[in-house]
Amino acid sequence: MIKIRSSQVGNIMTEPKLKSDKDAGNLSETAKTYIKQLFRENKFGIKKGIINKYIEKGLYNEEKAITMLSDFDNNLYFKNEKFFENDFICGTPDIITDIIIDIKCSFDLWTFPFADDKVNSMYYWQMQSYMALCDKQSAKLAYVLTDTPEFMIKRELSQLMYKIAISPDDSDERLTEMYSRVEREMKFEDMELKDRICTFDIQRNDTDIERIYKQVEKCRKFYETLK
């Protein structure tokens, strides 16, 4: 039987757009699309690539973000490598202490949240999933504003140059000006640590965890109809 990855639980928990489908307890189109993808991944052994610049930065800077959060909390955190699973879901939380901590590396200042923002629903369900897997009562979602790796800054510069038709042969002064502009938007070392970390506390909700399990059962039934 299929198990849903914690990072994808939010997809199966989306509600249908039509009230009739919602009242009938049907899966949303988003959930069906994800299960179809999972079916093909399992059938053909080909995993759909989902790497974009946002995910790339998160993967590249994960350890740096953990170090920054450790300094911020005055607590030494280590990356968890253990994979967890139960009868319905599976996943690998970023950090496990007496609570679950999940790291999100914001791409830039404009994707970095405010403290009073609402928790992203995808991440809410991911954290409920992790708490269920690890038998924890609390979780923390930590957004960290890390400096963008140099190779990504140069790539962003190249793309910007292409968009506004700047040639590599243009004057060094103009290229330096453009690089400084891009770098200023992608490096944050001049900001205080407290301004580069935003956390959200999430409490375990057993009712919602049961909802996840029931939704997984529906997904399994839909999965069995695919060919």
Secondary structure as GFF3:
##gff-version 3
##sequence-region A 1 227
A	DSSP	beta_strand	4	5	.	.	.	ID=ss1
A	DSSP	three_ten_helix	6	8	.	.	.	ID=ss2
A	DSSP	alpha_helix	9	12	.	.	.	ID=ss3
A	DSSP	alpha_helix	19	24	.	.	.	ID=ss4
A	DSSP	alpha_helix	29	44	.	.	.	ID=ss5
A	DSSP	alpha_helix	53	60	.	.	.	ID=ss6
A	DSSP	alpha_helix	62	73	.	.	.	ID=ss7
A	DSSP	beta_strand	84	85	.	.	.	ID=ss8
A	DSSP	beta_strand	89	91	.	.	.	ID=ss9
A	DSSP	beta_strand	95	96	.	.	.	ID=ss10
A	DSSP	beta_strand	100	105	.	.	.	ID=ss11
A	DSSP	three_ten_helix	109	111	.	.	.	ID=ss12
A	DSSP	alpha_helix	121	134	.	.	.	ID=ss13
A	DSSP	beta_strand	138	144	.	.	.	ID=ss14
A	DSSP	alpha_helix	150	163	.	.	.	ID=ss15
A	DSSP	alpha_helix	172	186	.	.	.	ID=ss16
A	DSSP	three_ten_helix	193	195	.	.	.	ID=ss17
A	DSSP	beta_strand	197	203	.	.	.	ID=ss18
A	DSSP	alpha_helix	206	224	.	.	.	ID=ss19
###
